[in-house]
Amino acid sequence: MDVKSVIEKRRAYRSLDPIDISDDTIKDLLEVARIAPSCMNKQPWRLVFVRDKMILSRLFDCLSSGNNWAKKASMIIGVVSKPDYDCVIGERMYYLLDVGMATAFILLRATELGLVAHPIAGYNEEKAKVALNIPQEMRLITLVIIGKHSKEINPELSESMKLGEKNRPPRVPLKEIGFMDRFD
């Protein structure tokens, strides 16, 4: 599969079936993150791969109610960093961009492997950091929900989420996101 095909295939599905995630799959995902670009090659991301049922259960307790669908995850990846792991030039902190690129590489590789990899923001960061033993000074930037796409739509989903399972949600028009020569 070429990169554009993987990008077009990737979706934020919420209907999941369980799947065994092997150590080799975790290593594969870790390897693609490792080769992502970063400022001065600092590689500021730290990734916590969670398959243990007890720890998953603790993470499930940290989810906002709109993310109850994620309780069907086979694995969750905690994406962690802090500003001083990366370049800080004046007021510009690059860690969020660099961590985002590494996360995107994981999303695309997981898609290529036939998995759903869905990053979420709806969780209690402090509780999740405790569950994952993340030091207080670090940020838990996202949780990436990993599973296998289910052909059956999860009945717990809202109506709009159910529609998103069937069709890709609408995208912002190109003329609103791309500009030539200056921002208009």
Buried (B, 14 or more C-beta within 10 A) or exposed (E): EEEEEBEEEBBBBBBBBEBEBEEEBBEBBBEBBEEBEBBEEBBBBBBBBBBEEEBBEBBBEBBEEEBBBBBBBBBBBBBBBBBEBBBEEEEEBBBBBBBBBBBBBBBBBBBBEEBBBBBBEEBBBEBBBEBBEBEEEBBBBBBBBBBBBBEEBBEBBEEEBBEBBEEEEEEEEEEEEEEEEEEE
